[in-house]
Amino acid sequence: MLNLPATPQISRKALVVDDNPLSRVLLASLLMQRGFVVTEDQSAESALDKLAASSYDLVVLDILLSKMSGIELCHIIRDELGLVDLPVLAYTAHGDLTTVAHMRMAGFNDFLFKPLDARVLDCILDEVVRH
């Protein structure tokens, strides 16, 4: 039996944007447990700077951010930054039909609803990131 060196696993990078520190840390922790290197941010404006400076494999946006909504931020990511293939997930407690319709029109790939269910997160990651 040969002892070959382990193939290094490529880390995926995620950006989590939520102005609620508890929600942000919870999601970041769950993503780290799934092998992501996570960058956290609390505002849409500084998240845009991070997106312009670095590449990510996943972005998760809270919908109700303080100055700019996650929906507006997703529009900018898609239209102005041209990141049309970047998986972007909404992270929200608002699952009403109107809000979901606005999120779909903004270009979100999928939705995580608070309180977060780790099994749902795994299913969504399998669908939008790990393909």
HELIX and SHEET records of a PDB file:
HELIX    1   1 PRO A   21  GLN A   33  1                                  13    
HELIX    2   2 ALA A   44  ALA A   53  1                                  10    
HELIX    3   3 GLY A   70  HIS A   75  1                                   6    
HELIX    4   4 ILE A   76  GLU A   80  3                                   5    
HELIX    5   5 LEU A   97  ALA A  106  1                                  10    
HELIX    6   6 ALA A  118  VAL A  128  1                                  11    
SHEET    1   A 5 PHE A  36  ASP A  41  0                                        
SHEET    2   A 5 ARG A  12  VAL A  17  1                                        
SHEET    3   A 5 LEU A  58  ASP A  62  1                                        
SHEET    4   A 5 VAL A  88  THR A  92  1                                        
SHEET    5   A 5 ASP A 110  PHE A 113  1                                        
END                                                                             
